[in-house]
Amino acid sequence: MNVTSMNKISVYGATGFIGGTFCDMYPDEVVKIPREERQPQSNNILYLISTTSNYNVLEDVTLDVRTNLNILMETLEYCKSNDIVFNYVSTGFVYGSDICYAKEDDPCNPQGFYSITKRTAEQLIISFCKVYNVKYRIMRIANVYGQDKTVSSRKNVLGFLIGLMKENKQITLYNNGDDLRDYMHVKDICRALKLVMDKAETNSIYNIASGTALPFRNIVELCKKILGSESELVSVETPRFNQLVQSKNFALSADKLLDLGFEQEVDLYHGLQSICN
C-alpha cells in the first residue's frame, strides 16, 4: 500500500455518476481504484460498483450477479484486516415494493434482480465483516438527480423526461404520476456519504435521502414550468414488469442522517433548474 495514499479514501466506481461526482468534490481526499483493480490503496473504502436498474434481467440474467456480487467478493478478498472500514453504497429499493419513509431497521423485501442483489451484497458484507473483524457502513440512497451523462428511460428517468420536455414531446406517467418519489441532488448525496464516513458509527446502516417525498407528477410539472415546455402529460397504466420489480412509492426516513447534522445545500427547485437549463 502506497504510504501517500494510506489516509485517503479508496473509491471503487470512481467513473460512475455518483462516484465521479464524489471524486470531483473531494479530489485531495480520494484515490481512484481502476476498473479492473480489486486491491484498495487505503484502509478507508467507498464502494460504488453496481448496476443501476432492475431491467438487466430482460437482456442478461447474470449481469446483476456478476457486477453486484462477484466483483464485490473479489474485492473483499483484499479486505481481511481489522484496520479497514468498508463503506458500501446500497439502495433504498432493498426495502421492497412500496416504501413509505422506511427506516434503517425496517424489514427488507426487495423485488427485481438489481434490488435483490444489492440486499444480498449488504448481507454478505455484514457476514464477512463479522468473520474478519472488519468495520463497515451501509448507505442506502434515494433517487438521485443531477448532471448525469447516461440518462435513459431505465436510468435517471427524470433526466430522460427533461430531455423530452425540451423537445415538447409527450410525457407518459405511470399511475397518473401519483406515486411518491424522494429526489436528492447528486452533490448532496455525496456530501451525505462523506458526512456518514466522517461521523457515523461503524457497523451501522444509514439512509441517504431528503426525507421529503413528492408525487412524481409534481416534480415533472415543476420541470415543465422551469422549461416553459408544451409537453402533454398523459397517464398510462403501469406496465406489468414495472409492477413486479419497481417500487410503487419510494420514500426513506432521513432521521438518522439529520441527527448527524446533515443539511441539504441544493433544494429541489434550484437543483431541477440547474439540470433543466
Buried (B, 14 or more C-beta within 10 A) or exposed (E): EEEEBEEBBBBBBBEBBBBBBBBEBBEEBBBBBEEEEBEBBBBBBBBBBBBBBBBBBEEEEEBBBEBBBEBBEEBBEBBEEEEBBBBBBBBBBBBBBBBBBBEBEBEBEBBBBBBBBBBBBBEBBBEBBEEEEBBBBBBBBBBBBBEBEEBBEEBBBBBBBBEBBBEBEEBEBBBBBBBBBBBBBBBBBBBBBBBBBEEBEEEBBBBBBBBBBBBBBBBBBBBBEBBEBEBEBEEEEEEEEBBEBBBBBBBBBBEBBBEBEBEBEBEBEEBBBBBBE
